[in-house]
Amino acid sequence: MRDPYKTLGVRQDADVDEIKAAWRTMAKAVHPDHNRDDPTATARFAEIGRAYETLKDPKKRSRYDQVTNMSSSAKGNGPTIMQQRQAAREAEERAKVARANAERVMEELARAAAQKAQKAASAAASASAAAAAKASSSTAQPPPSGTASAGDAAAAPETAEDMVERIFGARAAAAPGEKPASAQPASEPAEAEVVDAGPDGAEPAVATSAIAAIIGLPPFAILTSFVRRITGIAPPAQEKAPEIAAEARITLDDIISNRWITVPLADGKEVRFQAAGGMGDGYVVRLKGQGLKLQGMLRGDVAVTVHLEPHERFAVKGSDLHATLPVTIENAVLGWETTIEGPRGPVVVNVPAWSGSDHTIRITGEGLPDETGGKGDLVVELRLMLWEKPDHKMTDLMRSMKDGLFL
């Protein structure tokens, strides 16, 4: 289809009133009744009507603008495929730097935890020796019940949760929705990581779940997971690539035969969908996961707007097909049985006696398939026709009936 903006002579940012005024002016100028000597007047008038139908509907106008923008991008007026790939490579380089930074942060935390554990083990050994010397003395007094000695306090190593709380504050020790280590049942110990024992052979210290769980993640997710533990923010959903808009023209025979329709895209690729019942003019077919594929994003969709080509015998209204049957006067008065060509072959039509013009006959199940698996109807509209040449007997009969003279 030709550019509707150029057809109506309006700007791309024109409002609805401006578009309507331009259509009225041009429709009057090229109307076939005013240009009977111009053989192209009918085609020009139809083109103006199609352009107005596209631009007056906000949805159709938006889809057309999207298709135009995609075509311009493919021709070099927007980011090309090579530019998109270059941007993806640059994003990957930035991701590598972020991963390296996250690994360095975690290495520093692990090194600090190991040094703290070694100091705690040495302090525990010294406290044990001092306690043994004090117990051998006869004047030693037992400490009051319910209190902890200085050596016991020194022997307790700083856990990962304590370290996180000391560095980042109390919110990091237990993120929302997580139980602290002290709240876990005794039968279900927290996940632990063993740290090497000190040089004096003391028992190895244990770093509990917080740091171990973070270190076990992939390098790029370490820093983001650590921040989410601190702030309590849920991980965001993966973003989806932008949708591609396309258009396809189908025929009534395509829908009846359920044919596969191939749709070319602006980047040279093709997608396919199967024509089915309910696909009227303006119907949108959404093809999931067949659109743009960008680094770090879910693959986008393709939205195909269907345009149904006019048929020479049938008009489509939903899942019903409408056809016109000419009937002569005698057949309309006396009744008539005839055969017409339906969408799938010959169909018998019984015209009742005394059927006037615009009388409709509905033939069940001879329409298009619908979305529920059923079929619409074939609706035959009668059109009363005179004979090709005047008949004197019929003329006299009509005159006598009009004047009230019955023989």
Protein Blocks (a to p, Z undefined) as FASTA:
>chain_A
ZZfklmnopafkbcfklmmmmmmmmmmmmgmklmmmbmklmmmmmmmmmmmmmmmpmklm
mmmmmmmmmmmmmnopaccfklmmmmmmmmmmmmmmmmmmmmmmmmmmmmmmmmmmmmmm
mmmmmmmmmmmmmmmpmkbccddehiacfklmmmpccdfklmmmmmnojklmpcghiacf
klpcfklccddddddddfkopacddddfklmmmmmpcfklmmmmmmmmmnopacdddddd
ddddddddddfklmmnopacddddfkopacdddddehiaghiacddehiaccdehiacdd
ddddddddddfkbccehjaccddddddfklmmnopadddddfkbccdddddehiaehiac
ddehiaccdfkopacdddddddddddfbdcfklmmmmmmmmnopaZZ
